Amino acid sequence: MRLFEPTNLEKSKVGICLCGGGARGIAHAGVLQALEENNIEIERISGASMGAIVGAFYAEGLSPKAILEILEKPRFFKAFSLGIPDGGLTDMSYLKKMLKSNIQQDDFDGLKRHLYVCVANINTGAYEIIDEGKLSLVVMASSSIPLIFKPVRMNGNLYVDGGLLNNLPVEPIRAHCEVAIAVNVNDYGAIEQKIEGLWAIGERCSNLMIWENVQRRIPMCDIYIDVKGAYSFGVFDFKLAEKIFQAGYEQTQAQMPEILKKISAKTKKNPLTSGKL
């Protein structure tokens, strides 16, 4: 696999990092829609979990609204319904089918934009950033929520949801782009007054651990889009896809003056770059 090693080559202008968050990640498509409407061209994308799914479709060249249409289908929701926490964990065959039916070549090299996918290697206990090989397998691994989906085996190791260890994988964008945009859709740091039941306790503990790995990466970003409108939705609220999409769109439009100003300032500093944003 190729990792995010900085080079002396000219950097891409703008890259975006998309976090995981289940159905809340549909807001990423809304963010991309707003960026497109303001002529901001995204050249590189990194993502974890749902961010990897949206990122893969966008890297293929699908429009944000086309991505929304895919994610709001009832069968997509069913694919992410809860599995039974035992030996019969849910597999990700439908996600694999969706990826293959909407992406022409099941390989990173066939994408129109450069994509980096974050996965968690549970054998080594470390996250990995992958940008080569069989696309569907890697995206499935990045989306395999522990205790709900079966881990994905690659190269002799087991992989699960990349957000477990790095839910804001901005590192490759920071290394290869002049401007690093990052999008968060989760309210991990909020104070919870009422936590009842085994599932709620487990989810809260998981959220706190993930928030710890997210917040230390925020300073690495030039532009941070925190989609607060997505906070109120659940991780399985795919049937509310249009509202979640709109939350991402509205938050990005609200920040657009600041976004345009920062991109202009950053890209003008490098005399080697020219052209549109």
C-alpha positions in Angstrom: 0.0 0.0 0.0 1.0 3.6 -0.5 1.0 5.8 2.5 0.8 9.6 2.7 4.5 10.4 2.5 5.2 14.1 1.6 7.1 14.7 -1.7 8.8 17.6 -3.4 6.2 17.4 -6.2 3.7 20.2 -6.6 0.8 19.7 -4.2 -2.9 19.5 -5.2 -4.8 22.6 -4.3 -7.8 21.4 -2.3 -8.4 18.1 -0.5 -11.2 17.1 1.8 -11.4 14.6 4.7 -14.8 13.0 5.5 -15.4 11.4 8.9 -17.4 8.4 9.7 -20.8 8.7 11.3 -23.3 6.2 9.8 -26.3 7.9 8.2 -25.0 11.3 9.5 -22.3 10.9 6.9 -24.9 11.6 4.2 -24.2 15.3 5.2 -20.9 14.9 3.4 -22.7 14.8 0.1 -24.4 18.1 1.0 -21.1 19.6 1.9 -19.7 18.6 -1.5 -22.8 20.0 -3.3 -22.2 23.4 -1.7 -18.5 23.4 -2.6 -19.3 22.5 -6.2 -21.8 25.3 -6.4 -19.0 27.7 -5.4 -16.6 26.3 -7.9 -14.3 24.7 -5.4 -12.7 21.8 -7.0 -11.8 18.9 -4.7 -8.7 17.0 -6.0 -8.1 14.5 -3.2 -10.4 12.8 -0.7 -9.8 10.9 2.5 -12.4 9.1 4.5 -13.3 6.6 7.2 -16.4 4.5 7.3 -19.4 6.4 5.8 -16.9 9.1 4.8 -15.0 6.4 2.8 -18.3 5.4 1.1 -19.2 8.9 0.1 -15.6 9.6 -0.9 -15.5 6.6 -3.1 -18.6 7.6 -5.0 -17.4 11.2 -5.4 -13.9 10.0 -6.4 -15.6 8.0 -9.1 -17.1 11.2 -10.5 -20.7 10.9 -9.2 -22.4 14.1 -8.4 -23.4 14.8 -4.7 -27.1 14.5 -5.6 -26.5 11.2 -7.3 -24.7 10.0 -4.2 -27.8 11.1 -2.1 -30.0 9.0 -4.4 -27.9 5.9 -3.7 -27.7 6.4 0.1 -31.4 7.0 0.5 -32.5 3.7 -1.1 -34.4 1.4 1.3 -32.0 -1.5 0.6 -29.0 0.6 1.6 -30.7 1.3 5.0 -31.4 -2.4 5.4 -27.7 -3.2 4.6 -26.8 -1.1 7.7 -29.4 -2.5 10.0 -28.2 -4.0 13.2 -26.8 -7.5 13.1 -26.9 -10.0 15.9 -23.8 -9.7 18.2 -22.7 -13.3 18.0 -21.1 -15.7 15.4 -23.8 -14.6 12.9 -22.6 -11.0 12.4 -24.0 -9.3 9.3 -21.8 -9.3 6.2 -21.4 -6.3 3.8 -22.4 -8.0 0.6 -25.0 -5.4 -0.3 -22.5 -2.6 0.1 -20.1 -4.5 -2.1 -22.8 -4.8 -4.8 -23.7 -1.1 -4.5 -20.0 -0.1 -4.9 -19.5 -2.4 -7.9 -22.7 -1.3 -9.6 -21.9 2.4 -9.4 -18.1 2.4 -9.8 -16.8 1.3 -13.2 -13.5 -0.2 -12.2 -13.1 -1.9 -8.8 -9.6 -0.4 -8.3 -8.3 2.8 -6.7 -6.3 3.5 -9.9 -9.6 3.7 -11.9 -11.0 6.6 -9.9 -11.2 10.2 -11.3 -10.0 11.7 -8.0 -7.3 10.4 -5.6 -8.9 8.6 -2.7 -7.4 7.5 0.6 -9.4 5.1 2.9 -8.7 4.7 6.6 -9.1 1.2 8.0 -8.4 -0.3 11.5 -6.1 -3.3 11.6 -7.3 -5.2 14.7 -4.3 -7.6 14.6 -1.7 -4.9 14.9 -3.9 -2.4 16.7 -3.0 0.4 14.3 -4.9 2.3 11.6 -3.8 2.2 8.0 -4.3 4.6 5.1 -4.8 2.7 1.8 -4.9 4.2 -1.7 -4.4 1.2 -3.9 -5.8 -2.2 -4.7 -9.3 -3.5 -4.7 -11.6 -0.6 -3.9 -14.7 -2.4 -2.7 -12.8 -4.6 -0.3 -11.0 -1.6 1.4 -14.2 0.5 1.6 -16.1 -2.5 3.1 -13.3 -2.9 5.7 -13.4 0.8 6.6 -17.2 0.5 7.1 -17.3 -2.7 9.2 -18.6 -1.4 12.5 -17.3 -3.7 15.2 -19.9 -6.2 16.8 -22.3 -5.4 13.9 -20.5 -6.3 10.8 -18.0 -9.1 10.1 -14.4 -8.0 10.0 -12.8 -8.0 6.5 -9.7 -10.1 5.9 -7.0 -8.5 3.8 -3.4 -9.6 3.5 -3.8 -12.1 6.4 -5.1 -9.5 8.8 -8.6 -8.6 10.0 -9.9 -5.0 9.5 -12.8 -3.1 10.9 -14.2 0.5 10.8 -11.3 3.0 10.3 -13.1 5.5 12.5 -12.3 3.3 15.5 -8.7 4.5 15.5 -8.8 7.6 13.2 -12.2 9.1 12.4 -10.8 12.2 10.9 -8.0 10.9 8.6 -6.7 14.3 7.5 -3.0 13.2 7.4 -2.9 12.3 3.6 -4.7 15.5 2.7 -2.4 17.6 4.9 0.6 16.0 3.2 -0.6 16.3 -0.4 -2.7 19.4 -0.5 -2.2 23.1 0.0 -5.7 23.4 1.6 -7.0 20.7 3.9 -10.8 20.7 4.5 -12.2 18.4 7.2 -15.9 17.6 7.9 -17.3 16.4 11.2 -20.9 15.2 11.6 -20.8 13.8 15.2 -21.4 15.4 18.6 -19.0 13.1 20.3 -17.9 15.6 23.0 -21.4 16.5 24.2 -22.3 15.9 27.9 -24.8 13.1 28.3 -27.1 13.3 31.3 -29.0 10.1 30.8 -27.3 6.9 29.7 -29.3 3.8 30.2 -29.0 0.2 28.9 -26.0 -1.8 27.8 -26.1 -0.6 24.2 -26.3 3.1 25.3 -23.3 2.6 27.6 -21.3 0.8 24.9 -22.1 3.5 22.3 -21.2 6.3 24.7 -17.8 4.7 25.5 -17.1 4.2 21.9 -18.0 7.8 21.0 -15.7 9.2 23.7 -12.8 7.1 22.5 -13.4 8.2 18.9 -13.8 11.9 19.9 -10.3 11.7 21.5 -8.8 10.7 18.2 -10.8 13.3 16.3 -10.2 16.4 18.3 -6.4 16.2 18.2 -6.5 16.3 14.4 -8.7 19.4 14.0 -5.7 21.7 14.3 -4.2 20.0 11.3 -7.0 21.3 9.1 -7.2 24.7 7.3 -11.0 24.6 7.2 -13.1 22.7 9.6 -16.8 22.2 8.7 -18.7 21.0 11.8 -22.2 20.0 10.6 -24.1 20.6 13.8 -27.3 20.1 12.0 -26.4 16.4 11.6 -26.0 15.9 15.4 -29.7 15.2 16.0 -29.9 12.3 13.6 -29.1 8.7 14.5 -26.4 6.5 12.8 -29.1 4.4 11.1 -31.5 7.3 10.0 -30.9 6.6 6.3 -34.6 7.2 5.6 -34.0 10.9 6.6 -31.3 11.2 4.0 -32.6 14.4 2.3 -32.7 16.3 5.7 -29.2 15.1 6.6 -27.9 16.1 3.1 -29.5 19.5 3.6 -27.8 20.0 7.0 -24.4 19.5 5.3 -25.3 21.8 2.5 -26.6 24.6 4.7 -23.6 24.5 7.2 -21.1 24.7 4.3 -23.0 27.6 2.6 -23.0 29.5 5.9 -19.2 29.2 6.1 -18.6 29.9 2.5 -17.2 33.4 2.8 -14.6 32.1 5.3 -13.9 29.0 3.1 -13.3 31.0 0.0 -11.1 33.5 1.8 -8.9 30.8 3.3 -8.6 28.9 0.0 -7.7 32.0 -1.8 -5.1 33.0 0.8 -3.5 29.6 0.9 -3.3 28.9 -2.8 -1.9 32.4 -3.7 1.1 31.8 -1.4 2.4 29.1 -3.8 3.7 30.7 -7.0 3.8 27.3 -8.7 0.0 26.9 -8.7 -2.5 28.7 -10.9 -6.0 28.2 -12.3 -9.4 27.8 -10.7 -9.9 26.9 -7.1 
